[in-house]
């Protein structure tokens, strides 16, 4: 039973976009690894940009600075 955890920043991914990710990852595992879509679990975690850091800074701060 494959379990895939996708982490993205919480910046407005639509329900349709998230559904497309879930469908696409499920299909990719079936096509590439022969995994059964009926037992494939995909979870999307949306992380607040204050809780996501790059190069020692939060994404929130980097976005404000235009980086």
N, C-alpha and C positions, 0 to 999 in steps of 0.2 A: 504494500500500500504506500505509494509515494505521497510525501507531504512536502509541499512547497510553501515557503513563507516569503511573501513579497513585502518589502518595507519601502514606503514612499513618504515624502513629506506631505503634510496636510495642507494642500494648496489648491483644492478645487477639482480633483479628479471626479468626473461625473460617474453616476451609477453605470451608465453605458460603457464608459471606458474601463471601469473595473470589471464589468461582466466580460468585456472583450479580452482583458488580461487573463481572467480565469479560464475562459474557453481556449485561448491561444496556448497557454501553458499546458493545459490538459491535453490538447491535441499534439503539442510538441513532444510530450513524454510518450504518448502513444506512437507517434511516427518514428521517433529516434530510438527509444528504448523498448518499444513494444509493451508499454505499461497499459493496464486496463483502465480506461476512463471511469469505469464504475467504482473503482477503489482509489482514485486519485483525489487528494485533498489539496486545495489551494486556499491559503489565507492571506488577505491583504491587511497589513497593519499600517495605519496612517499616523505618522509621528509629527507632533507639533514642531515647528522649526526652532523653537527655543530648546528643544530636547535633542537636536541633531547637530553635531559639530563636525567641522572640517578645519584642519590646520589650526586647531586650538581655539576656534571661534564658533559661535552658534551660526546656523544658517540664517536666522533672523538678522543678526548683525551684518553678515556678509551681503544679504539682499539689500539692506538699507544703504550700504556703501556701494552697491552696484557691482559687486564682485561675482 
